[in-house]
Amino acid sequence: MIKGAFTLLMTPFTKDFRLDEPGLRTLVRHQIEAGVHGLAPLGVTGENPSLSEDEVTRVVEIVVEEAGGKAKVAPDTCSCNLDQTIDRAKRFAKIGADYVVVFAPFLVLPTQAGLVDFYRRTADACPVPTVIHNSPNRVGVNVELKSYEKLVQHGNIVGTKDGKKELDHLAKILHLARGRNFEVFTGKDTTAYPLLAFGGSGMFSVAANVVPKVMHDLAEHGLAGRHEEARALHYAYYDLFASLRLETNPMAVKAALSLLGLPGGPLRPPLTPLSEANTATVKSLLKERGLL
């Protein structure tokens, strides 16, 4: 799996909550022009749970078409149903996705043995490499280190997007994966530089929707060992990174894109617009960094 910055692509909607296909194409082109290494649609940031099955397919079709091989495409299955997960994985691969990201099953609260079995069955059936998506705060279950120790051995599981902020947890995954074809990415922009500094592979980034070139450069500097340059970007944009997680993701990133004049649109219920106070915070930080 390639290393670098994967944008957790936001899904734009029209005022009447329809999928904004022209807007999505605009967003993908914006990302490609900035040089991001990969595009990761259909995650939490992409409001996957609110999309119909037809919309899920259409999003991947548009992203693959617009990326045109200039960036890797890694859509998220975002399902707790094994059959649906495998169906989506096969469909994404057929459309042209390079990888499939597999959310740990939510709501059902599986045991660690159940998690390992779920990932193995999905990876066995998937025609393209699979990536673990660990986000315990979202799904209620954590992919523990003992499970990672087993999963890194699977030939078709090539990495993880891990949303835990604890650096010791990320460091232990790196230790388990040493010498194997397994890349470790963070799902949090605020831990991207620290992870890169001790050998991580990059980030799946919310902030890249807003500052794709910054995230590209942060990844490139970190991967090349240019730690002073990477550290400078980390501190220059840290407050913005944090603000784009205000309330519930992707409320803040949609507000930011609208402020920048890029396609965003409303959020589908039950999500609501970012509060006026937090919108003002995001706007102020965008102005401080010369983005407005």
PATI-305416 format. One line per field, with one value per residue: residue number from 1; x, y, z of N, C-alpha, C in turn; residue in three letters. Coordinates in steps of 0.1 Angstrom, whole numbers. Layout:
// residues N
seq	(NUM,...) .
neast	(X,...) .
nnorth	(Y,...) .
nup	(Z,...) .
caeast	(X,...) .
canorth	(Y,...) .
caup	(Z,...) .
ceast	(X,...) .
cnorth	(Y,...) .
cup	(Z,...) .
type	(Ala,...) .
// end
This chain:
// residues 292
seq	(1,2,3,4,5,6,7,8,9,10,11,12,13,14,15,16,17,18,19,20,21,22,23,24,25,26,27,28,29,30,31,32,33,34,35,36,37,38,39,40,41,42,43,44,45,46,47,48,49,50,51,52,53,54,55,56,57,58,59,60,61,62,63,64,65,66,67,68,69,70,71,72,73,74,75,76,77,78,79,80,81,82,83,84,85,86,87,88,89,90,91,92,93,94,95,96,97,98,99,100,101,102,103,104,105,106,107,108,109,110,111,112,113,114,115,116,117,118,119,120,121,122,123,124,125,126,127,128,129,130,131,132,133,134,135,136,137,138,139,140,141,142,143,144,145,146,147,148,149,150,151,152,153,154,155,156,157,158,159,160,161,162,163,164,165,166,167,168,169,170,171,172,173,174,175,176,177,178,179,180,181,182,183,184,185,186,187,188,189,190,191,192,193,194,195,196,197,198,199,200,201,202,203,204,205,206,207,208,209,210,211,212,213,214,215,216,217,218,219,220,221,222,223,224,225,226,227,228,229,230,231,232,233,234,235,236,237,238,239,240,241,242,243,244,245,246,247,248,249,250,251,252,253,254,255,256,257,258,259,260,261,262,263,264,265,266,267,268,269,270,271,272,273,274,275,276,277,278,279,280,281,282,283,284,285,286,287,288,289,290,291,292) .
neast	(9,5,21,13,-9,-43,-73,-102,-129,-154,-190,-208,-240,-270,-293,-317,-310,-301,-277,-249,-236,-221,-208,-193,-175,-161,-148,-132,-114,-102,-88,-70,-55,-41,-24,-28,-22,-41,-76,-103,-134,-167,-165,-170,-168,-178,-204,-216,-235,-259,-264,-280,-279,-275,-265,-241,-227,-226,-210,-185,-180,-179,-157,-136,-135,-130,-106,-89,-66,-46,-46,-48,-77,-97,-124,-147,-163,-181,-201,-219,-226,-217,-221,-230,-208,-188,-200,-201,-173,-164,-179,-168,-142,-146,-155,-132,-117,-87,-80,-99,-114,-122,-146,-146,-171,-201,-224,-230,-211,-188,-168,-131,-123,-144,-141,-116,-123,-142,-127,-109,-125,-136,-113,-104,-123,-122,-112,-92,-66,-72,-80,-78,-102,-102,-120,-129,-144,-165,-177,-179,-163,-130,-102,-81,-46,-38,-55,-46,-21,-27,-40,-22,-8,-22,-23,-38,-45,-35,-29,-38,-62,-62,-80,-75,-62,-40,-6,10,-4,-5,22,27,13,28,52,43,39,63,86,67,43,25,9,7,-16,-28,-60,-65,-59,-44,-26,-10,17,32,30,42,67,77,78,54,29,14,-16,-52,-72,-93,-89,-77,-97,-100,-74,-57,-31,-14,-16,-6,20,29,28,47,71,73,76,100,118,122,119,118,105,81,72,68,46,27,24,17,-8,-23,-44,-64,-67,-78,-102,-117,-129,-149,-179,-197,-181,-190,-196,-181,-163,-179,-190,-166,-159,-180,-176,-153,-162,-165,-181,-204,-228,-258,-261,-272,-301,-297,-278,-268,-264,-232,-228,-234,-214,-192,-189,-180,-155,-141,-141,-125,-101,-95,-92,-69,-50,-48,-66,-90) .
nnorth	(-12,22,50,81,109,105,116,120,119,143,142,159,176,187,216,204,180,161,139,157,155,170,187,169,160,183,186,164,169,192,181,164,182,193,173,151,119,99,91,88,80,78,72,80,108,112,108,82,64,77,74,60,27,28,54,51,34,52,73,61,55,80,92,74,78,106,107,93,76,92,95,72,52,46,35,33,5,5,-10,-32,-56,-87,-99,-77,-61,-76,-77,-49,-45,-61,-48,-22,-28,-38,-15,0,7,10,1,-13,0,-12,-8,-15,-37,-22,-15,-42,-52,-71,-99,-100,-122,-125,-101,-106,-128,-116,-97,-114,-130,-111,-101,-124,-127,-104,-87,-68,-52,-50,-27,-21,-4,12,25,31,49,55,30,14,-7,-19,-26,-46,-50,-77,-87,-73,-84,-109,-102,-87,-107,-116,-120,-103,-81,-50,-28,-3,21,39,52,58,81,77,76,56,33,33,31,6,-10,-5,-17,-44,-48,-47,-55,-66,-65,-41,-12,16,40,71,81,106,140,155,138,131,141,133,105,100,107,87,65,59,56,76,96,94,118,144,171,175,179,206,218,204,205,212,189,170,179,178,150,142,155,143,115,116,122,148,164,188,205,192,193,221,226,210,224,249,245,232,241,245,219,207,222,214,191,198,196,173,153,152,180,204,204,206,231,247,242,254,281,285,286,262,231,219,219,210,189,156,147,127,146,180,216,232,249,285,298,280,279,305,303,284,300,321,309,300,324,334,318,326,316,326) .
nup	(0,-8,8,26,23,26,17,36,21,19,14,-8,-8,-24,-19,-15,-4,-21,-37,-47,-76,-96,-78,-62,-82,-86,-60,-60,-81,-71,-50,-65,-79,-58,-52,-35,-21,-19,-21,1,1,15,43,77,76,50,54,51,64,59,32,3,-11,-39,-41,-27,-45,-67,-57,-55,-82,-94,-80,-87,-114,-117,-104,-120,-119,-109,-82,-55,-47,-20,-8,20,35,56,72,94,87,75,49,34,36,22,-3,-9,-9,-31,-51,-51,-58,-84,-97,-97,-75,-56,-31,-3,25,57,80,115,128,138,166,171,188,188,200,203,189,171,157,144,128,112,97,85,68,52,39,26,7,-8,-38,-40,-20,15,41,75,96,124,149,178,194,178,170,193,199,201,180,193,204,204,184,162,160,149,125,110,97,76,42,25,39,43,58,83,92,119,145,171,195,212,213,221,216,188,183,192,173,151,159,160,133,121,95,79,52,58,65,87,94,108,118,126,123,141,152,131,124,148,145,120,127,142,124,111,84,73,69,72,64,77,76,51,33,34,34,14,1,22,38,21,19,45,49,30,39,64,58,44,63,69,94,107,89,87,113,116,100,113,138,128,117,136,154,135,125,148,151,130,139,156,175,158,135,101,105,110,89,66,71,68,41,28,36,22,-4,-17,-29,-6,10,27,58,60,80,109,115,121,111,118,149,154,169,168,141,137,150,133,110,117,122,96,83,97,87,61,43,38) .
caeast	(0,13,21,10,-21,-55,-84,-115,-136,-168,-200,-216,-254,-277,-301,-328,-304,-297,-262,-244,-226,-211,-200,-183,-164,-153,-140,-121,-105,-95,-78,-60,-47,-32,-14,-30,-18,-53,-90,-111,-148,-177,-163,-179,-167,-186,-218,-219,-248,-271,-265,-286,-269,-272,-256,-228,-220,-223,-199,-172,-179,-174,-143,-126,-135,-123,-92,-82,-53,-37,-45,-54,-90,-99,-137,-150,-175,-190,-212,-216,-231,-206,-224,-230,-194,-181,-207,-196,-159,-163,-184,-159,-131,-150,-156,-118,-110,-74,-81,-112,-113,-133,-149,-149,-185,-206,-236,-231,-201,-182,-155,-119,-123,-153,-135,-106,-130,-149,-117,-103,-135,-137,-101,-104,-133,-120,-103,-82,-61,-81,-74,-86,-106,-104,-125,-136,-154,-176,-183,-181,-154,-116,-94,-70,-33,-38,-61,-37,-10,-31,-44,-10,-2,-30,-16,-46,-48,-22,-27,-49,-65,-65,-85,-72,-52,-29,5,16,-12,0,36,27,9,40,61,38,39,77,90,55,36,14,11,0,-20,-37,-72,-66,-49,-36,-15,-3,31,39,30,52,80,83,78,41,29,7,-29,-65,-73,-104,-84,-73,-108,-99,-60,-51,-17,-8,-15,3,34,32,31,59,82,75,81,113,127,124,111,116,95,68,68,64,32,19,21,10,-22,-29,-57,-74,-70,-87,-115,-125,-136,-158,-192,-196,-176,-183,-203,-172,-156,-189,-190,-154,-159,-190,-169,-143,-169,-164,-193,-205,-242,-263,-259,-285,-305,-299,-268,-273,-253,-224,-234,-229,-202,-181,-186,-171,-142,-136,-139,-114,-88,-93,-86,-56,-40,-48,-74,-102) .
canorth	(0,35,58,95,116,101,126,114,128,147,140,172,175,199,222,195,168,151,138,167,149,180,192,159,160,195,184,154,177,201,172,159,194,195,162,141,105,90,96,78,84,69,70,89,122,111,105,69,58,84,73,48,18,34,66,46,30,63,81,54,56,94,94,67,84,118,105,89,70,102,93,59,54,37,37,25,-4,11,-18,-42,-69,-94,-101,-64,-57,-83,-72,-36,-46,-66,-38,-11,-33,-39,-1,4,11,4,-6,-12,2,-20,-4,-25,-38,-14,-19,-56,-54,-85,-102,-99,-134,-121,-91,-112,-136,-107,-92,-125,-134,-100,-100,-136,-125,-91,-88,-58,-52,-44,-18,-20,10,11,38,26,58,54,17,8,-19,-16,-36,-47,-54,-91,-89,-68,-94,-119,-97,-83,-118,-119,-114,-93,-70,-43,-16,2,35,37,65,61,91,73,73,43,23,34,26,-9,-15,-4,-28,-57,-49,-46,-65,-71,-56,-36,2,21,53,76,87,119,150,160,128,128,144,124,91,100,109,74,55,56,57,88,99,95,132,152,184,175,184,220,221,192,207,211,175,163,183,172,136,141,159,133,103,118,125,162,165,203,211,185,199,234,225,205,235,260,242,223,246,243,205,205,228,206,180,204,190,159,152,163,193,215,205,212,246,252,242,264,293,286,286,249,224,212,218,206,176,149,144,135,157,194,225,236,261,298,301,272,284,317,298,279,311,329,301,300,338,335,311,332,308,335) .
caup	(0,-8,20,23,28,20,21,40,13,23,4,-9,-11,-29,-9,-12,2,-31,-40,-56,-84,-101,-66,-59,-92,-83,-49,-64,-90,-62,-44,-74,-82,-47,-52,-24,-25,-20,-17,9,3,22,57,86,70,38,57,45,69,53,17,-2,-18,-52,-39,-23,-57,-75,-52,-59,-96,-97,-75,-95,-128,-117,-99,-132,-116,-103,-67,-51,-42,-9,-1,32,34,66,75,104,81,67,35,28,36,11,-15,-12,-13,-45,-60,-52,-66,-98,-102,-99,-63,-54,-18,4,39,63,93,125,129,149,172,175,199,187,207,195,180,161,148,136,118,102,88,76,58,42,31,18,-4,-15,-49,-38,-7,25,52,88,101,138,155,189,199,168,169,205,200,197,175,203,198,202,171,152,158,140,112,101,90,65,30,18,48,40,66,92,95,133,150,185,196,221,205,225,209,174,183,194,161,142,164,156,118,115,86,72,42,66,67,98,92,118,113,133,118,152,155,119,125,157,139,109,133,147,115,105,69,68,76,66,69,75,72,37,25,34,31,8,-1,35,43,12,22,58,47,22,47,74,52,39,74,70,106,111,80,91,126,114,95,124,147,121,114,147,158,124,126,160,149,120,146,165,175,152,121,93,106,108,76,57,73,63,27,24,38,11,-17,-23,-27,6,12,41,63,61,93,121,117,120,108,129,156,149,176,163,127,138,153,121,100,122,119,81,80,103,78,48,34,35) .
ceast	(9,11,17,-3,-33,-66,-97,-125,-151,-177,-208,-231,-260,-286,-313,-323,-301,-282,-258,-233,-216,-202,-189,-172,-155,-143,-129,-110,-96,-84,-67,-50,-37,-22,-16,-27,-30,-65,-97,-125,-155,-174,-173,-179,-176,-200,-224,-233,-260,-273,-272,-275,-265,-263,-242,-220,-217,-212,-186,-170,-173,-160,-133,-124,-127,-108,-83,-68,-43,-36,-52,-68,-93,-112,-139,-163,-185,-203,-209,-222,-221,-209,-224,-216,-186,-187,-201,-181,-157,-168,-174,-147,-134,-151,-142,-111,-97,-73,-95,-109,-125,-135,-151,-164,-190,-219,-236,-221,-195,-171,-143,-119,-132,-148,-124,-112,-136,-139,-111,-113,-136,-125,-99,-112,-130,-109,-91,-77,-71,-73,-84,-90,-110,-108,-134,-147,-166,-184,-185,-172,-140,-109,-81,-57,-32,-45,-53,-26,-14,-34,-33,-4,-10,-25,-24,-51,-35,-20,-39,-50,-70,-68,-82,-60,-40,-17,12,9,-7,14,36,22,21,50,56,39,53,80,79,50,24,17,2,-3,-28,-49,-75,-55,-39,-24,-7,12,38,40,41,66,86,79,64,41,21,-6,-40,-71,-86,-100,-80,-84,-106,-85,-53,-36,-9,-6,-6,17,38,36,45,72,84,81,95,123,129,115,108,105,81,63,62,49,23,15,13,-5,-29,-42,-68,-77,-80,-101,-123,-131,-146,-172,-191,-191,-187,-189,-193,-166,-166,-190,-178,-154,-169,-184,-159,-149,-168,-177,-193,-220,-246,-258,-272,-288,-301,-288,-273,-261,-245,-230,-227,-215,-190,-179,-177,-157,-135,-132,-127,-101,-85,-87,-72,-45,-41,-57,-87,-98) .
cnorth	(12,42,73,99,111,110,118,123,131,145,152,168,188,205,213,181,157,151,148,162,159,185,182,158,172,193,174,161,186,193,167,170,196,184,152,127,96,97,85,83,74,65,78,103,123,108,92,64,64,82,60,39,23,46,61,42,42,72,74,56,70,96,87,73,97,117,101,83,79,101,79,62,42,39,28,17,1,3,-28,-56,-75,-95,-88,-59,-63,-79,-58,-37,-51,-56,-27,-16,-33,-25,4,10,4,-4,-5,-11,-4,-15,-16,-25,-30,-19,-33,-60,-68,-86,-100,-110,-131,-111,-97,-120,-127,-102,-102,-129,-124,-100,-112,-134,-113,-92,-78,-58,-45,-37,-18,-6,8,25,35,36,59,41,10,-4,-15,-28,-37,-52,-69,-95,-84,-78,-105,-114,-92,-95,-122,-112,-103,-82,-62,-31,-13,17,35,51,68,71,88,69,60,31,22,28,11,-16,-16,-15,-41,-59,-48,-58,-71,-61,-50,-22,7,36,58,82,101,129,155,151,124,129,134,110,90,100,96,62,51,60,69,89,98,108,138,166,186,179,199,225,209,193,206,197,167,166,178,157,134,144,148,120,104,121,139,167,180,209,205,191,213,235,220,216,246,258,234,228,244,228,202,210,221,194,185,198,176,160,146,176,204,216,209,227,253,253,252,278,296,287,273,241,217,209,214,193,169,146,129,145,170,203,228,248,274,301,293,275,296,313,293,290,319,322,301,314,339,328,315,325,316,349) .
cup	(0,5,16,29,20,26,24,34,18,11,3,-13,-16,-17,-5,-8,-8,-32,-50,-64,-90,-90,-62,-69,-89,-71,-52,-72,-81,-54,-53,-78,-71,-45,-41,-30,-27,-16,-10,11,12,36,65,80,57,41,52,51,63,38,14,-9,-32,-51,-35,-36,-66,-70,-56,-74,-100,-92,-83,-109,-127,-112,-111,-130,-111,-88,-65,-45,-32,-2,11,30,45,69,86,99,72,53,28,26,24,-2,-19,-16,-27,-55,-62,-60,-81,-105,-105,-87,-61,-41,-13,19,46,78,103,127,141,154,178,186,199,197,198,185,168,151,139,125,108,92,79,65,48,33,22,5,-13,-26,-48,-23,3,36,64,91,115,144,167,194,190,169,182,208,195,192,184,196,195,188,160,149,149,126,103,94,78,52,23,27,49,49,75,92,110,139,164,186,204,212,209,218,194,173,184,181,151,146,159,141,112,106,78,62,48,70,78,96,104,111,119,128,129,156,142,120,135,151,129,115,138,137,108,90,64,76,67,72,66,70,57,28,23,30,25,6,12,40,34,16,36,57,40,31,58,69,47,50,76,82,110,102,84,104,125,109,105,133,141,119,125,151,148,124,136,157,140,126,156,163,169,138,112,94,104,95,65,58,66,47,21,25,27,-3,-24,-21,-14,8,26,45,63,76,97,124,114,116,121,136,152,156,171,148,127,141,141,111,104,120,104,77,85,94,63,38,30,33) .
type	(Met,Ile,Lys,Gly,Ala,Phe,Thr,Leu,Leu,Met,Thr,Pro,Phe,Thr,Lys,Asp,Phe,Arg,Leu,Asp,Glu,Pro,Gly,Leu,Arg,Thr,Leu,Val,Arg,His,Gln,Ile,Glu,Ala,Gly,Val,His,Gly,Leu,Ala,Pro,Leu,Gly,Val,Thr,Gly,Glu,Asn,Pro,Ser,Leu,Ser,Glu,Asp,Glu,Val,Thr,Arg,Val,Val,Glu,Ile,Val,Val,Glu,Glu,Ala,Gly,Gly,Lys,Ala,Lys,Val,Ala,Pro,Asp,Thr,Cys,Ser,Cys,Asn,Leu,Asp,Gln,Thr,Ile,Asp,Arg,Ala,Lys,Arg,Phe,Ala,Lys,Ile,Gly,Ala,Asp,Tyr,Val,Val,Val,Phe,Ala,Pro,Phe,Leu,Val,Leu,Pro,Thr,Gln,Ala,Gly,Leu,Val,Asp,Phe,Tyr,Arg,Arg,Thr,Ala,Asp,Ala,Cys,Pro,Val,Pro,Thr,Val,Ile,His,Asn,Ser,Pro,Asn,Arg,Val,Gly,Val,Asn,Val,Glu,Leu,Lys,Ser,Tyr,Glu,Lys,Leu,Val,Gln,His,Gly,Asn,Ile,Val,Gly,Thr,Lys,Asp,Gly,Lys,Lys,Glu,Leu,Asp,His,Leu,Ala,Lys,Ile,Leu,His,Leu,Ala,Arg,Gly,Arg,Asn,Phe,Glu,Val,Phe,Thr,Gly,Lys,Asp,Thr,Thr,Ala,Tyr,Pro,Leu,Leu,Ala,Phe,Gly,Gly,Ser,Gly,Met,Phe,Ser,Val,Ala,Ala,Asn,Val,Val,Pro,Lys,Val,Met,His,Asp,Leu,Ala,Glu,His,Gly,Leu,Ala,Gly,Arg,His,Glu,Glu,Ala,Arg,Ala,Leu,His,Tyr,Ala,Tyr,Tyr,Asp,Leu,Phe,Ala,Ser,Leu,Arg,Leu,Glu,Thr,Asn,Pro,Met,Ala,Val,Lys,Ala,Ala,Leu,Ser,Leu,Leu,Gly,Leu,Pro,Gly,Gly,Pro,Leu,Arg,Pro,Pro,Leu,Thr,Pro,Leu,Ser,Glu,Ala,Asn,Thr,Ala,Thr,Val,Lys,Ser,Leu,Leu,Lys,Glu,Arg,Gly,Leu,Leu) .
// end
